[in-house]
Amino acid sequence: MFKRKQRSANTVVGLDLDPGHIAAAEVHVNGGVTVRRGAVAPLRPGVLREGEIADPAALSEALRGLFEEHDLPRRVRLGVANQRIVVRSLDLPVIEDAKGLAAAVRQTAPDHIPMPMDEAVVDFQSLGVVATPGGPRSRVVIVAVRRDVIDRLVSATGEAGLELDGIDLAAFGMVRALAPVAPEHAILYVNVAGLTNVAVADASGCLFTRAASGGLDAAVHSLAERRGLTSEHARQWMQHVGLLTALEEVEGDPELVAATRTALEEGVHQLADTVRNSLNFYRTQEGAENVERALLTGPAVAIPGFAERVADQLKLPVQAAVVGAEAGEESELDLGRLTVAAGLAVEDRD
């Protein structure tokens, strides 16, 4: 969205950068997004902090290793998600001409973006002409990111030997990967990983997005510290214990099983608060649509009962969802972590 190069015939790999992992996906599109090849690697703590690059050299090394190990195409489209990204939905006078609409956005954006324009990279997506109480309007979603954030992404991918095809919002990739064909109502999308990434979208496109710290990794780290586990062992225990089976029926040390369940329940509660606050903020915006259900993705979908418990907290139907995979590959791929990357690999679903 923010940075594009001219198209070529080369395959584009979607690249999702999360504080806890990096994920790359090569896909094909035929009505839906399907992963052809995918790879995931853990990212050590501190390389990305709240979605922003803190250690460019370490990120470049991790990316280089992932692409070399799995022999992936080097042309990538990557996603950004952090708390400093500004997303605003604006209704402008009806403007059919693309150049005229772009000019109107440039003129209007400074009034809605709380950062100096010379320090920002600004882009927008048109959602078409919509009916409003004041009559027809051209609705656009404006996105602004500080230029230094983009510069560090460009530098890190270049040092890793990757060719950058484009930079997009990770939330847009999530929506492209999971959106049903022509949904009748707006849907809430939630990716739960190192960050919690929330979006609201309807048939016209993404209407709202917000990233927040915490996510599943916060619960993992809490359990690891309490019980002296590695992060990987804490994740395995969370998947083993889950939120469905009665504690006395779960195999393993009873104290560890109980501690795992407690960490999960605390994590769900904190996540629900984060999502609820984001959804309530969206609902205060002019023209906000009614949200009747949610799709939840990310590594949290591997935890039994996680989506159901979030639904209980939000008082909203929540369905665990991941991108599709080619026949026979489903069990070999970490589809929860690959979903956003898969959506970033394509610019549309047509």
HELIX and SHEET records of a PDB file:
HELIX    1   1 PRO A   56  HIS A   70  1                                  15    
HELIX    2   2 ALA A   98  THR A  108  1                                  11    
HELIX    3   3 ALA A  109  ASP A  111  5                                   3    
HELIX    4   4 MET A  117  GLU A  119  5                                   3    
HELIX    5   5 ARG A  147  GLU A  159  1                                  13    
HELIX    6   6 ALA A  170  LEU A  178  1                                   9    
HELIX    7   7 GLY A  215  ARG A  227  1                                  13    
HELIX    8   8 SER A  231  VAL A  241  1                                  11    
HELIX    9   9 LEU A  247  GLU A  249  5                                   3    
HELIX   10  10 PRO A  254  ARG A  283  1                                  30    
HELIX   11  11 PRO A  299  ALA A  302  5                                   4    
HELIX   12  12 PHE A  306  LEU A  314  1                                   9    
HELIX   13  13 GLU A  330  GLU A  332  5                                   3    
HELIX   14  14 LEU A  335  LEU A  344  1                                  10    
SHEET    1   A 7 LYS A   3  ARG A   4  0                                        
SHEET    2   A 7 GLU A 163  LEU A 169 -1                                        
SHEET    3   A 7 ARG A  75  VAL A  80  1                                        
SHEET    4   A 7 VAL A  13  ASP A  18  1                                        
SHEET    5   A 7 HIS A  21  VAL A  29 -1                                        
SHEET    6   A 7 VAL A  33  PRO A  42 -1                                        
SHEET    7   A 7 GLY A 324  ALA A 325  1                                        
SHEET    1   B 2 LEU A  48  ARG A  49  0                                        
SHEET    2   B 2 GLU A  52  ILE A  53 -1                                        
SHEET    1   C 3 VAL A  86  LEU A  92  0                                        
SHEET    2   C 3 GLY A 135  ARG A 146 -1                                        
SHEET    3   C 3 ALA A 120  THR A 132 -1                                        
SHEET    1   D 5 GLY A 205  ALA A 212  0                                        
SHEET    2   D 5 THR A 196  ASP A 202 -1                                        
SHEET    3   D 5 ALA A 186  VAL A 192 -1                                        
SHEET    4   D 5 VAL A 291  THR A 297  1                                        
SHEET    5   D 5 VAL A 318  ALA A 320  1                                        
END                                                                             
